Amino acid sequence: MSDEDITRDCNGAALQDGDSVTLIKDLKVKGTSETLKRGTLVKAIRLTGDPAQVECNTKQVKGLVLRTEFLKKA
């Protein structure tokens, strides 16, 4: 696995399946009226084939894909 294939958070920390992350800004969820607030803890992320995105579930939205630029490893 090369350096560009490693999924990293906004601070450059490597992320792995099952990690917990925190949102660093409020995010509106497309297709719903939900807004995920800054500081929300998201547990048990799943890596995708794209190093800039992770899949996760929150209390409000299931099957959510988040960009890693808005995440910080918890």
Jmol script that loads the backbone (N, CA, C; Angstrom):
load data "model"
ATOM      1  N   MET A   1       0.851  -1.184   0.000  1.00  0.00           N
ATOM      2  CA  MET A   1       0.000   0.000   0.000  1.00  0.00           C
ATOM      3  C   MET A   1       0.889   1.238   0.000  1.00  0.00           C
ATOM      4  N   SER A   2       0.680   2.122  -0.962  1.00  0.00           N
ATOM      5  CA  SER A   2       1.513   3.314  -1.050  1.00  0.00           C
ATOM      6  C   SER A   2       0.965   4.418  -0.153  1.00  0.00           C
ATOM      7  N   ASP A   3       1.740   5.482   0.006  1.00  0.00           N
ATOM      8  CA  ASP A   3       1.335   6.595   0.871  1.00  0.00           C
ATOM      9  C   ASP A   3       0.034   7.237   0.408  1.00  0.00           C
ATOM     10  N   GLU A   4      -0.192   7.301  -0.909  1.00  0.00           N
ATOM     11  CA  GLU A   4      -1.404   7.964  -1.397  1.00  0.00           C
ATOM     12  C   GLU A   4      -2.651   7.109  -1.221  1.00  0.00           C
ATOM     13  N   ASP A   5      -2.511   5.812  -0.913  1.00  0.00           N
ATOM     14  CA  ASP A   5      -3.648   4.935  -0.681  1.00  0.00           C
ATOM     15  C   ASP A   5      -4.097   4.926   0.779  1.00  0.00           C
ATOM     16  N   ILE A   6      -3.312   5.527   1.670  1.00  0.00           N
ATOM     17  CA  ILE A   6      -3.648   5.541   3.090  1.00  0.00           C
ATOM     18  C   ILE A   6      -4.694   6.621   3.345  1.00  0.00           C
ATOM     19  N   THR A   7      -5.759   6.255   4.048  1.00  0.00           N
ATOM     20  CA  THR A   7      -6.819   7.202   4.406  1.00  0.00           C
ATOM     21  C   THR A   7      -6.372   7.984   5.628  1.00  0.00           C
ATOM     22  N   ARG A   8      -6.381   9.322   5.510  1.00  0.00           N
ATOM     23  CA  ARG A   8      -5.909  10.178   6.599  1.00  0.00           C
ATOM     24  C   ARG A   8      -6.983  11.202   6.967  1.00  0.00           C
ATOM     25  N   ASP A   9      -6.988  11.602   8.255  1.00  0.00           N
ATOM     26  CA  ASP A   9      -7.928  12.633   8.711  1.00  0.00           C
ATOM     27  C   ASP A   9      -7.379  14.023   8.393  1.00  0.00           C
ATOM     28  N   CYS A  10      -8.055  15.069   8.870  1.00  0.00           N
ATOM     29  CA  CYS A  10      -7.650  16.446   8.562  1.00  0.00           C
ATOM     30  C   CYS A  10      -6.265  16.795   9.108  1.00  0.00           C
ATOM     31  N   ASN A  11      -5.817  16.106  10.148  1.00  0.00           N
ATOM     32  CA  ASN A  11      -4.501  16.371  10.740  1.00  0.00           C
ATOM     33  C   ASN A  11      -3.407  15.462  10.205  1.00  0.00           C
ATOM     34  N   GLY A  12      -3.758  14.546   9.307  1.00  0.00           N
ATOM     35  CA  GLY A  12      -2.771  13.649   8.721  1.00  0.00           C
ATOM     36  C   GLY A  12      -2.616  12.325   9.434  1.00  0.00           C
ATOM     37  N   ALA A  13      -3.426  12.058  10.457  1.00  0.00           N
ATOM     38  CA  ALA A  13      -3.357  10.782  11.172  1.00  0.00           C
ATOM     39  C   ALA A  13      -4.011   9.690  10.318  1.00  0.00           C
ATOM     40  N   ALA A  14      -3.378   8.541  10.239  1.00  0.00           N
ATOM     41  CA  ALA A  14      -3.913   7.434   9.449  1.00  0.00           C
ATOM     42  C   ALA A  14      -5.164   6.866  10.110  1.00  0.00           C
ATOM     43  N   LEU A  15      -6.188   6.596   9.290  1.00  0.00           N
ATOM     44  CA  LEU A  15      -7.440   6.013   9.768  1.00  0.00           C
ATOM     45  C   LEU A  15      -7.526   4.559   9.339  1.00  0.00           C
ATOM     46  N   GLN A  16      -8.164   3.733  10.188  1.00  0.00           N
ATOM     47  CA  GLN A  16      -8.354   2.319   9.887  1.00  0.00           C
ATOM     48  C   GLN A  16      -9.804   1.952  10.152  1.00  0.00           C
ATOM     49  N   ASP A  17     -10.234   0.797   9.611  1.00  0.00           N
ATOM     50  CA  ASP A  17     -11.586   0.300   9.878  1.00  0.00           C
ATOM     51  C   ASP A  17     -11.813   0.208  11.382  1.00  0.00           C
ATOM     52  N   GLY A  18     -12.974   0.665  11.851  1.00  0.00           N
ATOM     53  CA  GLY A  18     -13.326   0.562  13.258  1.00  0.00           C
ATOM     54  C   GLY A  18     -12.910   1.740  14.108  1.00  0.00           C
ATOM     55  N   ASP A  19     -12.153   2.686  13.556  1.00  0.00           N
ATOM     56  CA  ASP A  19     -11.747   3.873  14.312  1.00  0.00           C
ATOM     57  C   ASP A  19     -12.953   4.757  14.625  1.00  0.00           C
ATOM     58  N   SER A  20     -12.807   5.597  15.626  1.00  0.00           N
ATOM     59  CA  SER A  20     -13.798   6.617  15.947  1.00  0.00           C
ATOM     60  C   SER A  20     -13.239   7.965  15.515  1.00  0.00           C
ATOM     61  N   VAL A  21     -14.109   8.810  14.960  1.00  0.00           N
ATOM     62  CA  VAL A  21     -13.694  10.123  14.497  1.00  0.00           C
ATOM     63  C   VAL A  21     -14.680  11.174  15.008  1.00  0.00           C
ATOM     64  N   THR A  22     -14.228  12.425  15.024  1.00  0.00           N
ATOM     65  CA  THR A  22     -15.043  13.554  15.439  1.00  0.00           C
ATOM     66  C   THR A  22     -15.163  14.524  14.274  1.00  0.00           C
ATOM     67  N   LEU A  23     -16.350  15.093  14.075  1.00  0.00           N
ATOM     68  CA  LEU A  23     -16.550  16.083  13.021  1.00  0.00           C
ATOM     69  C   LEU A  23     -15.935  17.409  13.439  1.00  0.00           C
ATOM     70  N   ILE A  24     -15.275  18.098  12.510  1.00  0.00           N
ATOM     71  CA  ILE A  24     -14.633  19.370  12.843  1.00  0.00           C
ATOM     72  C   ILE A  24     -15.454  20.560  12.367  1.00  0.00           C
ATOM     73  N   LYS A  25     -16.585  20.310  11.663  1.00  0.00           N
ATOM     74  CA  LYS A  25     -17.479  21.396  11.291  1.00  0.00           C
ATOM     75  C   LYS A  25     -18.877  20.846  11.092  1.00  0.00           C
ATOM     76  N   ASP A  26     -19.891  21.719  11.175  1.00  0.00           N
ATOM     77  CA  ASP A  26     -21.271  21.313  10.940  1.00  0.00           C
ATOM     78  C   ASP A  26     -21.416  20.888   9.482  1.00  0.00           C
ATOM     79  N   LEU A  27     -22.082  19.767   9.254  1.00  0.00           N
ATOM     80  CA  LEU A  27     -22.273  19.256   7.904  1.00  0.00           C
ATOM     81  C   LEU A  27     -23.752  19.010   7.644  1.00  0.00           C
ATOM     82  N   LYS A  28     -24.271  19.590   6.563  1.00  0.00           N
ATOM     83  CA  LYS A  28     -25.638  19.307   6.137  1.00  0.00           C
ATOM     84  C   LYS A  28     -25.603  17.995   5.363  1.00  0.00           C
ATOM     85  N   VAL A  29     -26.575  17.120   5.622  1.00  0.00           N
ATOM     86  CA  VAL A  29     -26.633  15.826   4.949  1.00  0.00           C
ATOM     87  C   VAL A  29     -27.558  15.958   3.746  1.00  0.00           C
ATOM     88  N   LYS A  30     -27.000  15.724   2.548  1.00  0.00           N
ATOM     89  CA  LYS A  30     -27.792  15.841   1.334  1.00  0.00           C
ATOM     90  C   LYS A  30     -28.939  14.836   1.349  1.00  0.00           C
ATOM     91  N   GLY A  31     -30.105  15.278   0.878  1.00  0.00           N
ATOM     92  CA  GLY A  31     -31.248  14.397   0.789  1.00  0.00           C
ATOM     93  C   GLY A  31     -32.065  14.289   2.064  1.00  0.00           C
ATOM     94  N   THR A  32     -31.619  14.958   3.133  1.00  0.00           N
ATOM     95  CA  THR A  32     -32.359  14.969   4.398  1.00  0.00           C
ATOM     96  C   THR A  32     -32.363  16.383   4.956  1.00  0.00           C
ATOM     97  N   SER A  33     -33.115  16.578   6.008  1.00  0.00           N
ATOM     98  CA  SER A  33     -33.117  17.881   6.676  1.00  0.00           C
ATOM     99  C   SER A  33     -32.161  17.890   7.863  1.00  0.00           C
ATOM    100  N   GLU A  34     -31.361  16.838   8.002  1.00  0.00           N
ATOM    101  CA  GLU A  34     -30.437  16.691   9.140  1.00  0.00           C
ATOM    102  C   GLU A  34     -29.171  17.519   8.949  1.00  0.00           C
ATOM    103  N   THR A  35     -28.643  18.035  10.045  1.00  0.00           N
ATOM    104  CA  THR A  35     -27.332  18.664  10.088  1.00  0.00           C
ATOM    105  C   THR A  35     -26.539  17.986  11.189  1.00  0.00           C
ATOM    106  N   LEU A  36     -25.386  17.441  10.848  1.00  0.00           N
ATOM    107  CA  LEU A  36     -24.501  16.832  11.845  1.00  0.00           C
ATOM    108  C   LEU A  36     -23.658  17.950  12.444  1.00  0.00           C
ATOM    109  N   LYS A  37     -23.702  18.096  13.743  1.00  0.00           N
ATOM    110  CA  LYS A  37     -23.034  19.198  14.427  1.00  0.00           C
ATOM    111  C   LYS A  37     -21.549  18.925  14.638  1.00  0.00           C
ATOM    112  N   ARG A  38     -20.790  20.003  14.681  1.00  0.00           N
ATOM    113  CA  ARG A  38     -19.357  19.937  14.981  1.00  0.00           C
ATOM    114  C   ARG A  38     -19.178  19.273  16.340  1.00  0.00           C
ATOM    115  N   GLY A  39     -18.201  18.379  16.453  1.00  0.00           N
ATOM    116  CA  GLY A  39     -17.936  17.698  17.712  1.00  0.00           C
ATOM    117  C   GLY A  39     -18.661  16.372  17.844  1.00  0.00           C
ATOM    118  N   THR A  40     -19.511  16.019  16.865  1.00  0.00           N
ATOM    119  CA  THR A  40     -20.222  14.741  16.902  1.00  0.00           C
ATOM    120  C   THR A  40     -19.220  13.597  16.775  1.00  0.00           C
ATOM    121  N   LEU A  41     -19.317  12.624  17.665  1.00  0.00           N
ATOM    122  CA  LEU A  41     -18.446  11.453  17.623  1.00  0.00           C
ATOM    123  C   LEU A  41     -19.085  10.395  16.736  1.00  0.00           C
ATOM    124  N   VAL A  42     -18.337   9.922  15.753  1.00  0.00           N
ATOM    125  CA  VAL A  42     -18.804   8.868  14.854  1.00  0.00           C
ATOM    126  C   VAL A  42     -17.932   7.652  15.109  1.00  0.00           C
ATOM    127  N   LYS A  43     -18.562   6.544  15.516  1.00  0.00           N
ATOM    128  CA  LYS A  43     -17.817   5.336  15.873  1.00  0.00           C
ATOM    129  C   LYS A  43     -17.836   4.327  14.739  1.00  0.00           C
ATOM    130  N   ALA A  44     -16.848   3.471  14.719  1.00  0.00           N
ATOM    131  CA  ALA A  44     -16.770   2.322  13.818  1.00  0.00           C
ATOM    132  C   ALA A  44     -16.904   2.716  12.349  1.00  0.00           C
ATOM    133  N   ILE A  45     -15.969   3.544  11.877  1.00  0.00           N
ATOM    134  CA  ILE A  45     -15.976   3.908  10.462  1.00  0.00           C
ATOM    135  C   ILE A  45     -15.509   2.719   9.625  1.00  0.00           C
ATOM    136  N   ARG A  46     -15.847   2.743   8.348  1.00  0.00           N
ATOM    137  CA  ARG A  46     -15.395   1.738   7.394  1.00  0.00           C
ATOM    138  C   ARG A  46     -14.698   2.451   6.243  1.00  0.00           C
ATOM    139  N   LEU A  47     -13.532   1.966   5.858  1.00  0.00           N
ATOM    140  CA  LEU A  47     -12.804   2.575   4.753  1.00  0.00           C
ATOM    141  C   LEU A  47     -13.454   2.187   3.435  1.00  0.00           C
ATOM    142  N   THR A  48     -13.374   3.095   2.471  1.00  0.00           N
ATOM    143  CA  THR A  48     -13.870   2.825   1.123  1.00  0.00           C
ATOM    144  C   THR A  48     -12.661   2.689   0.212  1.00  0.00           C
ATOM    145  N   GLY A  49     -12.881   2.491  -1.055  1.00  0.00           N
ATOM    146  CA  GLY A  49     -11.780   2.426  -2.014  1.00  0.00           C
ATOM    147  C   GLY A  49     -11.141   3.785  -2.247  1.00  0.00           C
ATOM    148  N   ASP A  50     -11.824   4.852  -1.860  1.00  0.00           N
ATOM    149  CA  ASP A  50     -11.342   6.218  -2.049  1.00  0.00           C
ATOM    150  C   ASP A  50     -10.717   6.723  -0.751  1.00  0.00           C
ATOM    151  N   PRO A  51      -9.432   7.097  -0.748  1.00  0.00           N
ATOM    152  CA  PRO A  51      -8.790   7.564   0.486  1.00  0.00           C
ATOM    153  C   PRO A  51      -9.366   8.868   1.029  1.00  0.00           C
ATOM    154  N   ALA A  52     -10.197   9.572   0.268  1.00  0.00           N
ATOM    155  CA  ALA A  52     -10.773  10.833   0.727  1.00  0.00           C
ATOM    156  C   ALA A  52     -12.148  10.652   1.357  1.00  0.00           C
ATOM    157  N   GLN A  53     -12.643   9.399   1.455  1.00  0.00           N
ATOM    158  CA  GLN A  53     -13.980   9.167   1.986  1.00  0.00           C
ATOM    159  C   GLN A  53     -14.003   7.952   2.911  1.00  0.00           C
ATOM    160  N   VAL A  54     -14.912   8.002   3.909  1.00  0.00           N
ATOM    161  CA  VAL A  54     -15.173   6.857   4.780  1.00  0.00           C
ATOM    162  C   VAL A  54     -16.680   6.671   4.900  1.00  0.00           C
ATOM    163  N   GLU A  55     -17.101   5.438   5.155  1.00  0.00           N
ATOM    164  CA  GLU A  55     -18.512   5.141   5.396  1.00  0.00           C
ATOM    165  C   GLU A  55     -18.732   5.033   6.893  1.00  0.00           C
ATOM    166  N   CYS A  56     -19.931   5.406   7.342  1.00  0.00           N
ATOM    167  CA  CYS A  56     -20.244   5.316   8.763  1.00  0.00           C
ATOM    168  C   CYS A  56     -21.749   5.369   8.962  1.00  0.00           C
ATOM    169  N   ASN A  57     -22.168   5.120  10.183  1.00  0.00           N
ATOM    170  CA  ASN A  57     -23.558   5.274  10.604  1.00  0.00           C
ATOM    171  C   ASN A  57     -23.578   6.242  11.776  1.00  0.00           C
ATOM    172  N   THR A  58     -24.582   7.110  11.797  1.00  0.00           N
ATOM    173  CA  THR A  58     -24.807   7.983  12.948  1.00  0.00           C
ATOM    174  C   THR A  58     -26.195   7.682  13.477  1.00  0.00           C
ATOM    175  N   LYS A  59     -26.547   8.274  14.606  1.00  0.00           N
ATOM    176  CA  LYS A  59     -27.890   8.072  15.153  1.00  0.00           C
ATOM    177  C   LYS A  59     -28.952   8.562  14.183  1.00  0.00           C
ATOM    178  N   GLN A  60     -28.672   9.674  13.497  1.00  0.00           N
ATOM    179  CA  GLN A  60     -29.647  10.272  12.598  1.00  0.00           C
ATOM    180  C   GLN A  60     -29.682   9.616  11.219  1.00  0.00           C
ATOM    181  N   VAL A  61     -28.515   9.250  10.666  1.00  0.00           N
ATOM    182  CA  VAL A  61     -28.422   8.798   9.278  1.00  0.00           C
ATOM    183  C   VAL A  61     -27.606   7.509   9.207  1.00  0.00           C
ATOM    184  N   LYS A  62     -28.139   6.511   8.516  1.00  0.00           N
ATOM    185  CA  LYS A  62     -27.429   5.243   8.313  1.00  0.00           C
ATOM    186  C   LYS A  62     -26.807   5.231   6.914  1.00  0.00           C
ATOM    187  N   GLY A  63     -25.683   4.557   6.770  1.00  0.00           N
ATOM    188  CA  GLY A  63     -25.042   4.426   5.460  1.00  0.00           C
ATOM    189  C   GLY A  63     -24.511   5.739   4.920  1.00  0.00           C
ATOM    190  N   LEU A  64     -23.900   6.531   5.771  1.00  0.00           N
ATOM    191  CA  LEU A  64     -23.422   7.860   5.415  1.00  0.00           C
ATOM    192  C   LEU A  64     -21.977   7.785   4.921  1.00  0.00           C
ATOM    193  N   VAL A  65     -21.650   8.558   3.895  1.00  0.00           N
ATOM    194  CA  VAL A  65     -20.273   8.668   3.411  1.00  0.00           C
ATOM    195  C   VAL A  65     -19.781  10.072   3.740  1.00  0.00           C
ATOM    196  N   LEU A  66     -18.675  10.158   4.476  1.00  0.00           N
ATOM    197  CA  LEU A  66     -18.110  11.445   4.888  1.00  0.00           C
ATOM    198  C   LEU A  66     -16.747  11.656   4.261  1.00  0.00           C
ATOM    199  N   ARG A  67     -16.434  12.898   3.952  1.00  0.00           N
ATOM    200  CA  ARG A  67     -15.117  13.249   3.430  1.00  0.00           C
ATOM    201  C   ARG A  67     -14.152  13.364   4.620  1.00  0.00           C
ATOM    202  N   THR A  68     -12.950  12.838   4.448  1.00  0.00           N
ATOM    203  CA  THR A  68     -11.976  12.814   5.539  1.00  0.00           C
ATOM    204  C   THR A  68     -11.457  14.206   5.897  1.00  0.00           C
ATOM    205  N   GLU A  69     -11.605  15.187   5.029  1.00  0.00           N
ATOM    206  CA  GLU A  69     -11.151  16.550   5.328  1.00  0.00           C
ATOM    207  C   GLU A  69     -11.952  17.182   6.468  1.00  0.00           C
ATOM    208  N   PHE A  70     -13.130  16.601   6.819  1.00  0.00           N
ATOM    209  CA  PHE A  70     -13.967  17.125   7.889  1.00  0.00           C
ATOM    210  C   PHE A  70     -13.919  16.257   9.142  1.00  0.00           C
ATOM    211  N   LEU A  71     -12.966  15.326   9.210  1.00  0.00           N
ATOM    212  CA  LEU A  71     -12.883  14.386  10.315  1.00  0.00           C
ATOM    213  C   LEU A  71     -11.565  14.503  11.059  1.00  0.00           C
ATOM    214  N   LYS A  72     -11.620  14.246  12.373  1.00  0.00           N
ATOM    215  CA  LYS A  72     -10.416  14.224  13.212  1.00  0.00           C
ATOM    216  C   LYS A  72     -10.475  12.934  14.007  1.00  0.00           C
ATOM    217  N   LYS A  73      -9.382  12.181  14.037  1.00  0.00           N
ATOM    218  CA  LYS A  73      -9.346  10.918  14.774  1.00  0.00           C
ATOM    219  C   LYS A  73      -9.560  11.175  16.263  1.00  0.00           C
ATOM    220  N   ALA A  74     -10.427  10.383  16.866  1.00  0.00           N
ATOM    221  CA  ALA A  74     -10.752  10.574  18.292  1.00  0.00           C
ATOM    222  C   ALA A  74      -9.813   9.774  19.175  1.00  0.00           C
TER     223      ALA A  74
END
end "model"
wireframe off; spacefill off
backbone 0.3
color backbone group
